[in-house]
Amino acid sequence: MINEKMRMLGAKRSAIRELFEYGLKRKREIGEEKVFDFSLGNPSVPAPVELGEGMRELLSEVDPILLFGYTSAQGDAGVRAALADYISRLHSFRCDKDELYITVGAAAALTCSLHAVVSPGEEVVLLSPYFPEYKVFVEGCGGVVREVACDSESFHPDIDALSSAINERTAAVIINSPNNPTGAVYSAWEISEIGALLEKKSSEAGKPIYLISDEPYRELAYDGVTVPFIPKYYRNTIVCYSFSKSLSIPGERIGYVFVPGSVSQSKQVYEAICGAGRTLGYVCAPSLMQRALPLCLGLTADVSIYDRNRRLLCERLTSLGFSVVKPEGAFYLFLKSPIPDAVAFCESAKRHELLLVPSDSFGCGGYVRISYCVKTEMIERAMPAFSALAADFGLV
Ligand code: PLP
């Protein structure tokens, strides 16, 4: 019998993907340059040249049987050693190769981690607004989502609300900073507050409550804002990292889970992650990409372009009368819908060929997400459309 839950997930695209597909259709109908697609977080800046050069070298110098063959399920030991050394140096925090599990991007890092530490019926706290796939991932491992709203002005965590949401059924809390969709970057002080709260709640519950830190945007922080390294603030942190955005390689699917030695029963948690990887059929992360990683640790795509886009959009949209949450990181702008119904607002935007994502699928109404990892010239070209949209709603 067909699994109805899976069928529904496949049949109903995410709101973001739906809009992206609509954009492709519109581009075919009226021409690429007439559609202003701010839907997906698909980087527009090329990967660092060193990555391509390194891959060419690997292709010409490494035995293809090795290069294209299976690696250990948790990732090639040499690659993990290089990664562990880099993480230890970068964050001045001990990381051993046997605490790293290389994954098919952040999505696999998250699903493996959730399957590892959440038993069916246990709750996982999500800070709303949140990346919509979290809900799919949590429910996919039999967990129950508990949403906690962030502060309604700053979109930073509301510690009191978080405290009220945690109970004896809580297995884990997911945080994502720099944040998709708000651009918020949590400060060291906020992380230490969350850490202290989870420490207290864990001892009350008599079991660890894990903090799963989803970090695909770690390198994308602006105006000198720093992104704290979470395991320094809470011992039961599991880090889920991805190279998708920092290296501009989202289709290549590479990331990792780091289970620090400080995590209670860290070896068993790591084993459970390996077990989850088997259950989910990941086998191993792509071998060529794994081997390319040591060649580009510390490199990023030119993220200054995103900063330029961020400034440009904030300045122009504010001058048109829109109200925005100034992003501190990632590459999304959270704009307040001038009407309470953000879905209706986005439908109006579509009439000007502007593709904006309503915040409803992020677990919060009344806003739209503008993905600004696009070409700057598209932002410039989209301005008359934004201006017409602002006029529709009496803002200018
Ligand atoms: N987490 C967040 C917050 C994201 O925005 C994304 C992708 O956009 C992911 C996880 C998935 O990342 P990856 O493509 O590395 O699986």
Residues whose N, C-alpha, C, O or C-beta is under 5 A from the ligand:
A	BS01	PLP	G41 V104 G105 A106 A107 A108 F131 N176 N180 D214 P216 S242 S244 P250
